Amino acid sequence: MMTETTIPVPVAGGSLEARVAGGSGPALVFAHYWGGSARTWNGVIDRLPPGRATVRFDQRGWGTSRALPGPYHLDRLADDLTRVVDTCVSGPYVLVGHSMGAKVSQLVAARRPAGLAGLVLVAPAPPKPPATVTEEYRQGLSHAYDSPETVRHALEHVLTATPLPETVLGTAVRDSLAAEAAARQEWPLRGIARDITTVVRGIDVPVTVLAAQKDVVEPPRTLRECLLPYIPQAILTTIPGVGHLIPLEAPGVIAAALRDVLAQTSNRAKAPVGGGEATNVADIE
């Protein structure tokens, strides 16, 4: 694990703690999924080249940011992410968002902030809610993290397609339970169903989408139908054999993709703009 410094970030209603590793840029700024934390990215960061600048934090209502007051809606989370960048990053950066964190990252990228060099969406919640996000589905999802037993069931039977090491699984269970009640409810009851298709048209940086072949939450077909038409410059790559929690199941694949994104940022002005889908990438774990 690289050496990190904890930096307090002033946000509405208080402050949150960002974990910052200094080094060469562009910096990678990570936003975790509903139920995750800064620790979700441990495996990815461990596999990045030494000296890479990174920033990660617990989103409002989760983990060390649990005491921050609501509301916990997507715009407030986007404001928080913007404040983290403003406080912790001095040069160019790439946003890396997973699931809920990817929807938050889309909102931030659509604001066209100075310094944003790219956007990486990992098993993202798409800008257009799929037809499967019904009221019944959302009500059921809102109870997924009610207890250690329900969390473990979700992690083992819904969110992953491969067994997690017990230490990783235990951390994920604790993270999912470490939430303020209203924050736990906000995403399944409202955030997941919010249509941001009009907003994301403002995104003007290269976008990499990493889909999971066996994801039952945001399957590749959903991202083809509900994301690619609205973010036309996005390039979608499918990672075989894994489920929704790609950062935990295949952190090495994400690290490799991030290395590629960083290598391309310096040449982005020369690259042609075009959306579509890449071929599958091999699991290098």
N, C-alpha and C positions, 0 to 999 in steps of 0.2 A: 504494500500500500504506500502510495506516495505521501509525502509530508503535506499536511493541510493546515491552514490557519482559519480559525473561526472569526468571522467578521459580522458584527451586528448591523442589520439593515433596517433603517426606519421605514415603517409602513403604517397604513391607517390603523389606529388603535394600539400601536405599540411597536415592537421590533421583532424580527426573526433572525435566526443565526444561519449564515451562509458558510459553507465549508469551501475554502478557496485554496487551490494549489497554483502557485505562480509558475511561470515558464513561458515557453514559446507559444505564439498565437498562430492563427486565431484561437481564442478560448472556446472551450466547449461548455455550454450552460445547459444543465440537465433539469427536466421537470418530470416528476414521477407520476405513476398511475394512481387511481382511486384505491386506497388501501396500502399504498407504498410509502416510501420515505427516501431520504437521501441515500440510505443504505441499499436501496434497490439497485443502485449503479455500481456497487462494490466490484463485482466481477468484471464489468466493462472497463472501469478505470484501472484496475489492476493489469489489464491487458493492453493498455495504451502505451506508446513509446515513453520512456522516461523524459521528464521535463515538459510534458504537455500541460498547458494551462487549462484548468477545469474549475467549474463552479457548480455546487449542488446544495440543495436545501430541502427542508420539510415544508410542504405547502401549508397554508393557513388552515388550522383546525386539525393538523396531523402531527404526531411525534413531538418534537421540541417546539413546534409552532401551535400546539394544541390550545394554548391559553389565549391566542389571538381571537378577538371578537368577530362575530359575523357582521355582515352577511358573507357567505362562502360561495357566492355565485361565480360564474366564469369570468365576468368582467373584473371582479375584485381580485381573483387569482391572477388575471393578466396584469392588473396594476402592480401586484406584488412581484411578479416575475420581472416586470419592467424596472422596478425599484432595485431588485437584486442586480440586474445588469448595470444600471446606472452607478451603483455603489461599488461593484466588484470588478468591473471590466473597463479597461481604459482604451482598448483598441477594437479591432474587428472580432466578431464572435459568430458561432454557429449555435442555434437553439436545437436541443435534442429532447423531444417530448415523447412520452409513452402513454398511450391510451387517453385517459382524461388529460394528462399533462400535454399530450399532443394537440388536443383541442384548445387548451390554453395557449400553447405555443403558436397555433394558427392565428388566434386573435392578436397576439403580440406582433407577429410578423406582418399582419395586415395593416398595422399602424405605421409600417415602413420606418422603424427606428434607425437612427444613424448607427453605423457600424455593423449591422446585421449582414453577414456574408452568406448565410445558407440556413436551411431548415431541414432537420431530419425527423421524420415522423415514424415512430416505432409502434406497430400494431395500433394505429391511431383510431380514435373515435372520429368518424368522418364528419365533414361540415353538414351534410344532409342526413338527418336521422333515418336509418333504414326502416322499412315497414315492420320489421320484427320488434321494434321498440314500442310495444303497445303499453297501455295502462297496466294491464295484468303483468307484463314482463317487468315493468319498472317497480311495481309494488313488491314483486317477488325478489328482485335484485336488492331492494332496500333492506332486506332482512339477511343478506348473505353474510354480514359480519356481526351478527347478533351475539355470537358466543365463540369460544375457541373451537367448538365442534363444528359449527357451521362454516367458520373460516377455513378450517383444515379440509372440510369436504369441498369447498369452492376451489381451494388451491390444488387439491389432488385430482378432482374429477371434472372441473370446468375450465380452470384458468391455465392448466398445463397439459402437455401431451407426453411429457417424459418425466420420470421420477426426479425430484429435487433431492440433493443431499440433505440429510436431516438438519444440519446446522443452518442451511439456507432456508429450508422450510420453516424451521422454528422462528427465525428472524422475520420471515414474511407473515407468520401468524401474529406475532407480537405487533408488527407494524400495522396490520389491519385492525387490531383492537385498540390501538393508541390514537383514538380520534375523538374529537368533541362530537356529541350526538348529532347536532345540526349539520356539521360538516359531513358526517357519514351519510346523512339523508339527502343532502343537496344534489349530489351528482346523479344518483339513480332516479330521483323523483322529478328533477327539473333539467339539470345540465346536459344529461345524455340526450334529451329530447329537443334541445334547442337547435334550431336551424340557423346556421351561420354562413350559408352559401353566398349571400350577397356580400358579406363582410370579406370573405377570403379572396374575393376577386382583387383586393388590394395588395395581395402578396406579390412581390416583384423580385424575389431571390430564387435561386435554384432550390428545388425541393426533392428530397430523397424519401421515399416511402418504403419501409421494411415491413412486409406482411409475413404472417406465419401460415404455413400450409395447413396446419391442423387447428388453427384458431377457430373456436366456435363462438367467440364473442364478436370479433371483427374479422370474419373470413375474407380471403382475397377477393372473392366475387363481390362482397359488399363494398370493398374499397374501390373496385373497378367501377361500380355503379354509382356510389355515393360520394366519392372523393375526386377521382380523376377528371370527371367532366367540369368540376368547379375550380380545380387548381391545375390548369392545362399544362403547366410546365413541369409538373411532378413526374418523376420516374419511379415506377413501382417494381420492386424486386421481391420475389417470394422465397422465403427461407424454408427448406423442406424439413419435415419431421418434428416441428415444434409447435407449441400452442401460444396462447396470448401473452404469457410472461417471458417474452424473448430475452429481456435483460437477465433473467435468472436461469433460463434453459440454455441459451446459446450466447453468452456474453462475448465470446471470442468473435462470433460472426458480426456482432454490432461493432466491436472495436475495429475489425478489419474494414467495415463499411465506413466508419468515421475516418479512418486513415485515408481512404480513397476520397472522401468528401473534402478533407483538408487539403489533399494534394491538388484537387481540382479548383479550389477557390481562387488560387492565384491566376488561373487561366480562364476564369469564367467569362471574361469579356470576349474571348476568342471562340467560346463554345456556342454552337447553334442552339437556339431555344426550340424545344419540342417536347411534348408530353408522350406518354406511352408506358410500356412495360418492358423491363429487362428480363433476361433469363433467370432461372433459379440460381442461387448461389449455394455452393457446397457448405455443409456444416463443418467448420474447421475445428470444432471442439475436440 
